[in-house]
Amino acid sequence: MKAIVLQQTGGVENLVAKEVPTPAIKDNEVLIRNKAISINPVDNYVRAVDEALKAYVRPTAGEDIILGWDIAGEVVATGKAVTHLKTGDTVFGMVNFPGHGKAYAEYVAAPENQLALKPAGTTFEEAAAATLAALTAWQALVTYGQVKKGDSVLIHSAAGGVGHYAIQIAKHFGAHVIASASPAKKTTVLELGADEHVDYTQQPFETVVKDIDLVIDTQAIPGHLERSLSVLKNGGRLISLLGNIDEALQQKAAARNIYTHRLVVHSNGEDMKSIAALMERGELRSIVAQTFEFEEMGKAHMQVATGKTQGKLVVRV
């Protein structure tokens, strides 16, 4: 089968097309004929940085390194312990994250319990997009943020990959959503359901936002988490996607009974099914900003590296 193999960490020139054996499946796995792959900032990070590759992919010495985790495709074979999926099913999911997902390939072996059926009326590209980013939004808001009706929720980078799903999921649960985004993205975040837009380029968000129940902080900027903490109510929740929550910040949060959590998303089929159900009902949609061909994987990585993408980048297989 065809695959994109990482020869060594570094630039996009190290992503090389190669013929490799089709993966064998374990008893609890299915073999998927891959149709679309979603590209995330973490893909770019592990491609470029050796420590990140070891932390997120954890490759075995001597094996081909095939990056990626986000897939959508058709089941072509099932392991003998598989009970809920069958040949011909169309599925999507984030595979083995963290770990060696091997998504940049024509065929992917995936555990049954990390997948969901692709919603009717959703393209493979839209489904692939709604995997790592949508799972991150779901786990930030629901699993750890415990979002509920009437909550005020501040979402940073609200038009980005995670952010645009977070707006929709928070609205599903009845929250009042404040979207922090550049002025060029105001229309998008409001169309997605945000109740308010904050233009962080014109004034610090903490000068116009206060008494928030839940903040989804997507930034790794020094001091940004402390600023997010400052707008929370006593007893609020702060979920960080990139910034580390140090001891000093934990102490400040504890003094105000604020819950903090540094999220690392994990593959979870039940969460994927919840996302699929929202998509099926038209309550959650993917913004696919740009689609690339399989041979253009390097271009996709260069685009995600700009940090300017509105929505998601997808590669067709």
N, C-alpha and C positions, 0 to 999 in steps of 0.2 A: 504494500500500500504506500501511498505518498504521505510524507510527513515533513514538517519543518523542524529541523534539529538545530539545537544551539551547540556550536562547536566549542566555544569558550565564552566566558562573560566579557562584555565589552559592547561595541557598537552594533548597529543593526546588520552590518555585513557578516556577522557571525551567525545569523539565522539563515540556514541553508536547506534547500529542498533536497530530500533524500528518499530513496525506496527502503522501507524497513518492513520486517515481518508484521502481519496482522496480529494483534494481541490475542492471546488465549484468555478465555474467561474462567473465573472461579465459579464455584457452585452458586454463590449469591449474586453473581454479576450478569449483566446483559452486554451483548456486543451491539454497538450503535453505529450505523452508517451516518457519519457526521454530515450535516448540511450547512451549519453556520456556527461561528465561534465569536464570542464577545471578547473584546480587548479592554483591559483595565490598567490603571496606573501601576498596579503591583506587577503586572506582566513586564512592563518596561523596567521596573526596579530590579526584578530578579534577573532579567536579561543582562543588565549592566553591572550589577554589584555582586561579587562572589559571596559575601556574607549573607546577602538576601537570598541568593540561590540556595545556600545551605539551610537557611532558616525556613524558607517557605516550600521549596521543592524537595529537599532532602534526597537527592539522587544517590543511587547505588553506584559504587565505583565500577567503571567499565561499560555501563549501559548508556544508550543514546539518551540525551536530555531533550525531552519534548515538552515545551512549556504549555501553559494554558490550563484553564479549569472550566470555562463556560461553554456549554455545548447545546445544540438542538439537532435532533436527527431521528432516524427510524431504527427501531429494534430489528436486528437480523438474526440474532441467536440468543438463547437464554440458558443460564446455568440450571442444573437439576434442582436446586433449592429455591429457584425463583417462583413466586406464587401469584403475583399481581400483574406482571407484565407479560406480554406475548409477542411473538414475531409479528411485525407489521404495525405495532403501536408507534406513534410519534411522541417523543419525549423531550424534556429539557431539564437541565440542572447544572449545578456547580459540583464538579467531580473531584473528590479526594483533596479538598482544601482544608488546612494546609497539607501538602504532600505532592506526589508526582502525578498530576492529573492527566498529562499527555493528551491535551485537547487539540493541539495543532497537528491534527492527523485525519486521514480519511475515515478510519475506524477507531472507536474508543471503547475500552472496557470500563464499565461503571457499575458500582453496587446498586442494586435495585432500590435500596432504601434512601438513595440520594437523589432520586428522580421523581418527576411528576409528568403526567400526560400533558402534552401540548394542548392549550385551549383551542377549541374550534374557532376558526376565523382569525387566528393569530398566525402570522408568517413565521418561518423558521428564524428569520433574522430578528424579528421582534421578540420571539421566545428566548433566543440565545442572549439577547441584551438583558433580559429580566432574570438574571441568575446571580452572580456575585454581588452586583450593585443592589439589586432588589432584596436579596437576602440580608445584605448589610443594613439596609434601611429597615427591614422587618425586625431583625434581631435588636437593632438599636432602639427602635420605638416600642416594640411589643415585648420582646423577651426581657430586656433590661430596663427600658424606659417606662414600661407599664402604662403606656398612653391610654387615656380614657376620655369619654365625652366631657366636653367643657374645659379640658386642659388648654392652656396657652403654650404653644410649641414654637421655638425659634430654630430655624434650620439654616445653617450656613452653607454657602455654595449651593444654593437651592436649585439652580438650573443644571447642575452637573449630573454625573452618572447616578450617584447615590441620592443626591438631593431631589431630583425630579420624581423618583419613586417615593421618597420620604414624604413629600408634600401630599401625594395621593393617598398613601397609607394612613397618614395622620388624619386627613379629612374623612376617610372611611370610618375611623373610630370617633368622629365627632369633635375633633380638636379645632381650636382657633389657631391657624397657621400664619406665622410671620416669616417671610422668606427674605433672607439676606442674599442679594445678588447685584451685579452691575446694572446700570440703567439700560443697557442694551438687551438685558434678559428679563426686564420687568414684565413685558407682555406675556412671555412664556410662563413665568411662575404664576401669574394671575390666572391665565387660562387653565393651568393645571389644578387650580383650586385654592391657591394661597389667598388668605383674607387681607394681608398687608404685604407691601414690599418695602424693604429697607435698602437704600442705596449706600453701601458701605464706602463708596468712593467719595461721597460728599461729607459724611460725618461719621465719627465712631458710633457703632451700633449701640453701645451702652449709654449714649447720650439721648437716645430716642426710644429705647426699649427698657421695660422694667416689669417686675412682678410676673416672671415667666415660670411655668411649672416644669418645663422640660426643654433642654437645649441639646441639639445634635451638632457637635462641634467637629468640623471636617478639616481643621487647619493644624499645621505643624509649626505655626509662627510662634516664636517665643512670646510669652505673655498673653496669648490669645485665650487660653483656657481660663486664666484668672479673670479676664474681661467677661467671658461667658458666665463664670461663677457669680460675678457682681450683679447680673441682671436677674438671677434666680430668686424666687421666693424662698423663705425659710422652709425646709422640707421638700425642696425641689429636687430635680434629677439632672445630672450632667453626664452625657455619654460622649466620650472622645473616640474618634476614629483614627487619628494620627498622632496627636500630642500625648506625651507621657504624663500621667498624673503623679507628680512627685509628692514627697511626704509633706512639704509645706502646704501645698494645695489641699491635700487630704485633711490636714488639720483645720484649715480655714473652712472647708466644707463641713467637717464634723461639728464645728462650733455653731453652725447654722442648720444642723440636721439635714444636710444635703447629701444625697446619694451620688456617688461617682463611679464610673466604670470605664475602663479602657477596653474597647471592643476589638476582638479578633474574630472575624466571621468564621463559621464552620459549616461544612456541608450538612444539610439537614433536609431530608425528603419531606417531612411533615410541614416544615416551613415552606418548601417549594409548592406543596399542594395548596397551602393557604394563598400563596401568590397566584397560582394558576386559577383558583376560584375567583379571585378579584378580577383577573383578566377576562375570565369567561363572562362575568357579569358586566364588563365594560367599566369597572371602577378603577382599573389600573392599566395604563398603556405605556409602551416604550417609545421614547423619542430616539430614533436611529439617525444620528447626525450625518453619518457617512458610512458607506459600504465599500469594502475592498475585495479584490479577488485574492485567492489563496497565495498566489505568487507575489502579492503586494504586501506581505506581512511586515516587511521592513518599513514601508510607508505608513502602515497603521501604527506601528510603534513610534515613529517620528511624530505623527499627529497627536497621539495621546501624551507624548512628552511635552507638548506645548502648554498643557494645562488649560487650554481655552475651549475645549469641546463642550458643546451644549447637548446634553443627552449622552448617547452611547455610540461607540465605534464597533462595527461588525465586519467580520471576514467571511466570505462565502467559501465553502469547500467544494 
